[in-house]
Amino acid sequence: MENNFIDTNGKKEYIHHLLEQFFKICGRRGYSKKQIAELAGVHFTAIFRWARGESLPVSKSVIERIENYLKQNSVQLCHNSDKVSLQQSSSEPEIKIS
């Protein structure tokens, strides 16, 4: 049986910024927490916990859904062990964290 959970150690920064971009795009579109939860494939209470910084998504499938949503909305995601960068389309400033 395949493990559907990730070890967030070393990836917390990436996941935090992934959520930041996800919430930013959804907020611009006026989505409710329930609509955001549906996009991520989670219960809406998880969205409240993520937004307050109480927890992070640990399911590979949830993180992939968020990444795919961002990619479909012109956010390029790059991740390696040394650097995280999230690049928005030309209408948004580039965000880089080293």
C-alpha positions in Angstrom: 0.0 0.0 0.0 1.4 3.4 -1.0 2.0 6.0 1.7 -0.1 9.1 0.8 1.5 11.3 3.4 4.7 13.4 3.2 7.3 14.2 5.8 6.9 18.0 6.1 10.4 18.4 7.6 12.4 20.3 5.1 9.3 21.2 3.1 7.4 23.4 5.5 8.6 26.6 3.9 7.6 25.3 0.4 4.1 24.2 1.7 3.6 27.5 3.6 4.3 29.5 0.4 2.2 27.1 -1.7 -0.7 27.8 0.6 0.0 31.5 0.6 -0.3 31.7 -3.2 -3.3 29.4 -3.2 -5.1 31.6 -0.6 -4.1 34.8 -2.5 -5.5 33.6 -5.8 -8.7 32.2 -4.2 -9.2 35.4 -2.2 -8.9 37.5 -5.4 -11.6 35.4 -6.9 -13.8 35.9 -3.8 -14.0 32.2 -3.0 -15.4 31.2 0.4 -13.5 28.9 2.7 -15.9 26.1 1.7 -15.1 26.7 -2.0 -11.4 26.7 -1.2 -11.8 23.4 0.7 -13.5 21.9 -2.3 -10.7 22.9 -4.6 -8.1 21.4 -2.2 -10.2 18.3 -1.6 -10.4 18.8 2.2 -13.0 19.6 4.8 -13.4 23.4 5.3 -12.1 23.2 8.9 -8.7 22.3 7.5 -8.7 25.5 5.5 -9.2 27.5 8.8 -6.4 25.6 10.5 -4.0 26.2 7.5 -5.0 29.9 7.4 -4.2 30.3 11.1 -1.0 28.4 10.8 -2.1 25.7 13.1 -1.4 22.9 10.7 -0.2 22.2 7.2 -1.5 19.7 4.6 0.4 16.4 4.7 -1.4 14.4 2.1 0.5 14.1 -1.2 -2.8 14.2 -3.1 -3.9 17.4 -1.4 -0.6 19.1 -2.1 -0.7 17.9 -5.7 -4.2 19.3 -6.1 -3.0 22.7 -4.8 0.1 22.7 -7.0 -2.0 21.8 -10.1 -4.5 24.5 -9.3 -1.7 27.0 -9.1 -0.1 25.8 -12.3 -3.4 26.1 -14.1 -3.5 29.7 -12.9 -0.1 30.7 -14.1 1.9 30.2 -10.9 5.2 28.4 -11.6 6.5 26.4 -8.6 10.1 25.4 -8.2 11.5 23.5 -5.2 14.8 22.0 -4.2 16.6 21.5 -0.9 18.4 24.8 -1.0 15.9 27.2 -2.5 12.2 27.7 -2.8 10.8 30.0 -5.5 7.3 30.8 -6.5 7.0 32.8 -9.7 3.7 34.4 -10.6 2.9 35.4 -14.2 4.1 38.8 -15.4 1.1 40.6 -13.6 2.5 39.6 -10.2 5.9 40.2 -8.6 8.2 37.3 -8.3 8.6 35.8 -4.9 11.9 34.1 -4.1 13.1 32.6 -0.8 16.6 31.3 -0.4 
